[in-house]
Amino acid sequence: MKKQPIKRVVIAGGGTAGWMAAAALSKLLGKNLSVSLIESDDIPTVGVGEATIPTLHIFHRLLGINEQEFMAATNATFKLGIKFENWAEVGQDYIHSFGFLGQGCWAAGFQHFWLKGQQKGITSQIGDYIPEHLACREGRFAVLANQDQNHAYHLDAGLYAKFLRKIAQQHGCKRIEGKIQTVTLNDDSGHIDTLTLASGEIIEGDLFIDCTGFRGLLIEQALHTGFEDWSHWLPCDSAVAVQTTATENPVPYTRSIARDAGWQWRIPLQNRTGNGLVFCSKYMTDDQAKEALLANIEGETLNEPRVIKYKTGTRRKHWNKNCVAIGLSSGFIEPLESTGIHLFQRAIVRLMLMFPSDGIEQAEVDEFNTQSRADVDDIKDFIILHYHQTQRTDTPFWRYCKNMAVPDTLTHRMALFETTGKVYKKAEELFGETSWIQVMLGQGITPKQYHPIVDMMGDEELQRFLDNIKNNVKKKVTNWPDVNDFIRHYCQTNIVR
């Protein structure tokens, strides 16, 4: 079959994923492309992905986005980690922070020195050796010159889409208002030829990007790509979300509070708070979930609670024929570790790196799908860890999670850490050793041994080594101002509710 050069890119759907794709393609590749985006004001977006991780800096650097302008425009606050409450046991909590843990040596990570220190009674909690962890607890942060970008954001997803839409349209992206009625496939190739809108308008394209959310209007309904269901590992299939007025200064972390049949999020923005309850419909009804959420929020509600239904899993191919699924259309790993927007941007950047200007090559499509699958598999294991490694048996939901079979790859990681204290990060994997260590310790896995190289240090030398790192962390964080004082100086929003 003759290859078709890619000159016209059509993005189906707006929201965060659609406008991220539109902004990136139109600004970075747009001189050689016609980029258009179809969305309808009558179709609501999910719009609750309000927490991010530090990788968003990569996307913003590519697009030349000014942090202060972005934060002011999206009502954003700083996020340095996630506080997990009631996950290992009711009444227990821990923080998974961004940043890096201590200092290791060529043979052993810092956790091995810390583990021996624990046995000797000369260390404190693991977070005292991570600046961002201590900053979460003390409510301090600032953006300084030459500082590692180990911070992320809480943001208004709807305002972020508007912010990106402005960039996209400034660089030539054409927005088309309308609902997609029909997807027409080529009789010979099976590729998408055109999209017909409810108005009767026909949109032609060479490459189509499906950002239609859970519906997967192009990738699934038209191309029947197939879906791999992960609900046996990640059983939550519903969420109820509501916004409330702010009742206190924002904290620099997301709260994740485990409940009877799922978990509750609390995300502080500059002028309001985002709240939600992720739950499993096998153990809780929609009405019960609404009641549980409304009983555990602070401030006045700003909208009616909205229920969102989903299925955890991944599309069998993220790129099929001349259609690339980006966003919720490609699959969904629940929002526990705020990985949604990260996966959107990974797909967008990967598409630009492999952009088929001269025509689609199957080998490149296969490579795109292989890399995309590796991304979601690694994240999937990390999320399952939180549910499975629990001591909770107080409800049927938690008993199921504790006793469920998990992927062999996760079983291996947990066993390796428990028996040896070792953690290894694959080259392109999102979550590094510091993340795995914090969550495994927080969920109750205590290694049985440390690396023998630690014994090369005497007790006094080990204490000096540990104290020096802890004191440097304390000094660094003490030099940061109160995070809310800094926000008021740096990026205060003019948005009011």
C-alpha positions, -999 to 999 in steps of 0.1 A, spaced: 0 0 0 13 35 -9 22 55 21 3 87 28 23 117 39 10 133 71 0 168 65 -34 171 83 -37 161 120 -72 160 135 -76 158 173 -109 144 184 -118 158 218 -105 186 239 -100 186 277 -65 183 291 -52 156 268 -66 172 236 -53 207 243 -19 194 255 -16 175 221 -28 205 202 -4 230 219 26 207 215 20 198 178 10 232 166 39 250 184 66 225 178 57 209 145 30 232 132 49 249 103 46 217 83 12 206 96 -24 216 96 -36 209 132 -73 210 141 -92 200 172 -129 190 173 -148 195 206 -183 202 217 -193 226 245 -221 201 252 -198 172 261 -183 176 296 -147 166 302 -137 145 332 -117 175 345 -107 162 379 -71 154 372 -59 182 394 -26 168 408 6 163 388 41 150 392 74 167 385 78 154 349 54 181 338 84 204 338 97 186 307 65 194 288 65 230 299 101 235 290 94 222 255 66 247 251 84 275 268 57 279 294 65 304 322 58 288 356 45 319 372 20 327 344 9 291 343 3 289 381 -16 321 382 -37 311 353 -46 277 366 -51 286 403 -22 263 411 -3 255 443 29 235 448 29 198 454 59 181 470 43 146 476 13 126 487 3 119 523 -12 84 525 -36 80 555 -51 47 567 -35 26 539 -13 2 558 -34 3 590 -63 25 601 -47 55 620 -13 52 604 0 75 577 32 82 557 43 105 530 56 96 495 75 127 486 93 138 454 131 143 455 159 120 463 168 100 494 201 106 512 234 95 496 245 60 489 277 45 477 288 25 446 275 -8 461 245 2 482 218 28 483 212 51 512 185 29 526 211 3 536 229 28 558 196 39 572 186 4 580 217 -3 600 211 30 618 176 19 626 190 -12 642 214 9 662 188 35 672 206 64 656 182 73 628 149 90 626 121 85 600 132 80 564 117 114 553 141 133 574 167 125 548 147 139 518 143 177 516 108 176 499 95 152 525 105 175 554 92 205 534 58 187 531 56 184 569 69 219 576 49 237 549 79 253 533 90 257 497 104 282 472 115 281 436 152 292 435 178 295 408 197 263 399 174 242 421 164 207 411 128 207 398 115 182 422 81 199 427 48 195 409 14 212 411 -22 211 422 -41 228 394 -76 235 379 -77 210 350 -104 231 332 -83 262 334 -52 243 323 -70 232 292 -80 269 285 -44 279 290 -31 254 265 -59 262 241 -46 297 239 -11 285 231 -24 261 204 -46 287 187 -18 313 187 3 288 167 -24 280 141 -45 252 156 -80 254 143 -108 246 169 -140 231 154 -171 231 175 -193 201 171 -201 165 180 -186 137 160 -215 116 145 -198 92 122 -162 78 117 -157 67 81 -130 41 74 -111 35 41 -124 3 25 -89 -8 14 -67 1 43 -91 2 72 -76 36 82 -98 65 92 -107 87 63 -131 113 77 -151 123 107 -187 136 101 -201 160 126 -237 163 137 -240 195 117 -231 174 86 -196 189 82 -170 164 70 -135 166 85 -107 150 65 -73 140 80 -42 120 76 -35 112 112 -62 112 139 -56 116 176 -83 102 199 -88 123 230 -125 114 234 -120 100 269 -133 67 282 -155 64 251 -126 58 228 -148 69 199 -121 64 173 -96 39 187 -123 15 201 -157 22 187 -145 27 151 -113 6 150 -122 -21 176 -86 -21 190 -94 -41 222 -90 -34 259 -70 -53 285 -90 -52 318 -70 -47 350 -99 -45 374 -89 -78 392 -57 -59 403 -72 -24 406 -108 -30 416 -120 6 420 -142 15 391 -160 47 402 -153 81 416 -175 109 430 -160 144 429 -170 177 444 -153 211 449 -154 230 482 -144 264 494 -110 266 510 -110 267 548 -73 268 555 -40 276 537 -31 250 512 -6 223 522 21 214 497 9 178 493 -21 158 481 -40 139 508 -50 103 500 -72 89 528 -81 52 526 -118 46 532 -139 14 536 -141 6 499 -116 29 483 -99 62 490 -106 99 492 -85 127 477 -81 162 489 -63 186 466 -58 223 477 -58 250 450 -53 287 457 -90 295 459 -108 262 465 -103 225 473 -108 195 450 -123 165 467 -132 130 455 -138 95 466 -125 66 444 -144 34 452 -154 0 441 -190 -4 431 -190 -41 443 -187 -28 478 -203 6 478 -232 22 459 -231 56 442 -254 70 469 -232 56 497 -201 70 481 -217 105 479 -227 103 515 -193 91 526 -176 119 507 -199 147 518 -194 135 554 -156 139 552 -151 173 535 -144 208 548 -159 240 535 -191 247 515 -197 227 483 -194 247 451 -211 222 428 -232 190 429 -212 158 435 -206 141 401 -201 104 397 -176 91 371 -175 55 360 -144 39 345 -126 6 341 -89 2 349 -68 -12 321 -51 -4 288 -59 -4 252 -42 -33 234 -26 -8 210 -22 29 217 -15 35 180 -37 15 156 -36 22 118 -37 61 115 -52 67 150 -32 74 182 -51 73 215 -39 99 240 -55 104 273 -83 83 288 -90 68 254 -57 49 257 -67 33 290 -68 43 326 -47 37 357 -65 52 386 -53 86 399 -37 74 432 -2 86 422 -13 114 399 2 98 368 -26 107 343 -12 139 329 23 124 329 10 96 306 -7 122 283 26 141 279 47 109 274 24 99 245 25 133 230 63 136 232 67 100 219 45 108 189 65 139 181 97 119 183 83 93 160 61 116 139 54 99 105 58 129 82 65 108 51 39 82 60 31 57 87 57 28 91 44 -2 109 78 -8 126 75 26 142 39 20 152 50 -12 169 78 6 187 54 33 199 31 6 213 59 -13 229 72 18 247 37 29 257 29 -6 271 61 -5 292 51 28 307 17 17 319 29 -17 331 55 -1 354 30 24 368 4 -3 372 27 -24 395 35 6 416 -2 14 421 -11 -22 429 16 -22 456 -4 4 477 -36 -18 477 -20 -52 481 6 -45 508 -18 -36 536 -24 -51 570 -61 -40 568 -87 -67 571 -115 -45 585 -137 -45 554 -144 -69 525 -127 -45 501 -94 -45 520 -95 -82 526 -98 -87 488 -69 -64 481 -47 -80 508 -53 -115 494 -55 -109 457 -29 -124 433 -6 -97 419 17 -96 388 49 -116 392 70 -85 385 55 -68 416 59 -100 437 96 -100 428 102 -64 437 85 -68 471 104 -100 479 137 -85 468 132 -55 491 120 -75 520 148 -100 519 178 -78 508 168 -41 511 176 -38 474 156 -18 448 164 -14 411 150 11 386 146 2 350 161 27 326 128 44 314 107 36 344 88 65 360 91 57 397 126 56 410 142 39 440 133 67 464 96 63 455 96 25 458 115 26 491 91 52 507 60 33 497 72 -1 506 84 11 540 52 31 545 30 1 536 49 -21 562 77 -39 544 108 -39 566 139 -54 550 155 -83 569 191 -73 560 213 -45 547 242 -46 523 274 -58 541 294 -28 527 277 -7 554 297 -26 581 329 -10 567 318 20 587 321 20 625 291 31 646 305 66 652 313 71 615 279 59 605 262 83 630 283 112 616 274 102 581 236 100 588 236 131 610 254 151 583 228 143 557 199 149 580 214 183 591 219 194 555 183 185 547 171 205 577 193 235 567 180 235 532 144 233 542 148 260 569 160 284 543 128 280 523 99 304 533 64 294 542 50 280 510 19 301 510 38 333 516 59 323 486 28 316 464 14 351 473 46 367 461 53 344 432 21 334 414 -10 345 432 -41 340 411 -67 367 403 -94 340 399 -122 342 424 -151 318 431 
